[in-house]
Amino acid sequence: MPNPTATFNTSEGAFTAEIFMDRMPITASNFIDLANTGFYNGVHFHRVIDGFMLQFGCPHAKDPKSRNAGTGNPPGGSSFTCNGKTITRDAGGNIPDELIDKTSNEPGTLSMANTGQPNSGGSQFFVNTVHNDFLDWWRSDLSPSQHPVFGKVTSGMDVVNKIGKMPTDPGDAPIKPVMMNSVVIKS
């Protein structure tokens, strides 16, 4: 069975990604659950760094100028289904780390954002615009950061790159806010 896709409809255009359900079932199922429930609708990209990545998925970023953008997660204790099993997010809305697939943080890959602590990923992720191999979870020789890849852009990389080049404020938020209108999952 082919992997599902996600179409990200932003205020700057759309891009589509394959979601690696076959390689990263917990992380992919968490993302798909959030997308299907409308969690990402109306949320803005809160961190954009040219030559690095675009970060998205914090519920506080519904207000693009929120001081709390980048600190939020899904509701603590909420749950989703993965391969017929119920997985419950912890009190902070985080999911278990899924450090199994060694897909590198190459351009166009979707990777879980976290605080740097184990099991601290929830709803936030980033799209790499360059090869950020120092973020690969198995490359602790390059960085202590561990960011597992759970998808890859298959069309619309021009939109990703356009967002990645937008002027930002000193906190890395786009000066012209970029909103996620919807994320549509197709199985």
N, C-alpha and C positions, 0 to 999 in steps of 0.2 A: 504494500500500500504506500503510495507517495506521501511525503510529508505535507502538512498543511502550509498554507501561505497566509501572510498578513499584509494587507494593503493599508499603508499609513497615509491618510488624507490630511495634509497639513495646509495651513494658510499660504504656503509657498509652493504647493504642488504635491504630487503623490509619489510614493515609492513603495515597492513590494519586496517582501523578503520571504524566503523559505524558512520555516521554523523547524528546527532539528528535533522533532519528536522521537525519532529513531535513536538518536545519540544522547539526548538530554531530556528524558521524559518528565522529570519533576519540574525543572526550570521552564520547559516548553509548556507544560500543562498549567503552571502558575500564570505565565504570561497570557495564554489563551483564555483562561478563566477571567482574568482582569479585563482583557479586550472585549470578550463577549458580554460582560456585565456593564460595559460603558465606563469603566474606571478611568480610562485614558482620555475620554472625550472632554474637550475644553481645557486640557492641561497644556501648558506652554513648555517649550524647551527652556531649561533654566541655566544650562551651562554649555557654551559653544566655544571651542578653542581651535582656531585655524591651525591646520597641520597636526591635529591630534584626534578630536572626536566631538560628537554632539551628545549631550546627556539629557534624559527625559524620563518622566514617569512619577515625579513627586506630586502628590495631590495638593500640596500647598501652592504649587505653581499654576493653579487655576487663575490666581492673581499673579501676572507676570512680574510684578514688583514686590512680591512678598519677601520679607526678610527670612522667612522659614523655608523658602524654596530650596530643595535639596536635602531636607531633613525628614520627609514624610515617607510613609509606607502604606500598604493596605491595612484595613482594620485588624488589630490583634485578635487572635482566636478564630478568624474566618478560615474557611476551608475550601478545598477544590478536589477534584477527582483526577487521579493519575493511574492509568492502566487498571481501572476498576477498584482502586484503593482510595480511601479518603485521606488527604494530607491536611493537617491543621497548621496554619501559620502560628508562630509563637506570639507571645503577648505584644511584641513590637511589630508584628506583621511580617516577620522574616520567615524564609524557607530554609531547609537544610541545604548546605553547600553540596553541589553535584560535581565533584572533581573526578570525572571519569574519561571524558573525551578530550583528546589533545588537538583540537582545532585551534590554530593560532589566531590572535587578534589582528587579522589582516584587514586591509581596506574593505569596507562594506559589511563587516561582520557585526552582529548584535551581541553584546556582552553584558553580563550582569554587573551592575554597580553595587558596591558595598562599602562599609565603613573601614575595611581593612581587618576587621575582627571575623572570626569564624561564624558562619551561619547568620550573616548580617545583610543578605540580599533580600529584597522584597518586591517592589514594583519598579524600581529605577533601573534603567539600562542605558547603554551608550552605543552609538554607531561609530566604529572606527573609520577615520578618513585616511589614515596611513597605517603602515604595519607597526603596531605597538606590541612587539613580541615581549617587551619587558613586563607586560600585564598578563602574560600567559601564566596560568596557575601552577604549572610544573617548572617554571623558570625562576625559582627563588634565588638563584645565583645573580639574577639581574635586578630583582625588586621583591620586596615582601608582599606586594599586591598579588591577589589571586582573583582573576576575573574570567570565569568560564564563558565560552562562546555558545550561544544557543540558536543562532540563525545567521543568514547572510542575504544581503540585498541582491535581488535577481533582476530588477528593473528600477529605473528612476535614480540611479546613482548621481545623475546630474542635479537632481533636487537636493540630495544629501550634500553634495559639494557646494551648491549654492548657499544652503543654510550655513555650512561650515565656514564660508567666507564672509558672512554678514558681520558688520561692525558690532562690537559688544561694549558693555559698560565695564568698569573696573572689577566687577564681580563675575565677569564672563557671561552675563545674560545678554542676549541680543537686544540692541537698542530698539529695533523694530520687533516687537514680540512675534514669535512664531508659535501658533497654536495648532494642536492636534485636534482636528475636527472629529475624526473617528478612526478607529482601527477595525478593519473588516477581516475576519478570519474565513478562509475557504479550506474545506477539507478535501 
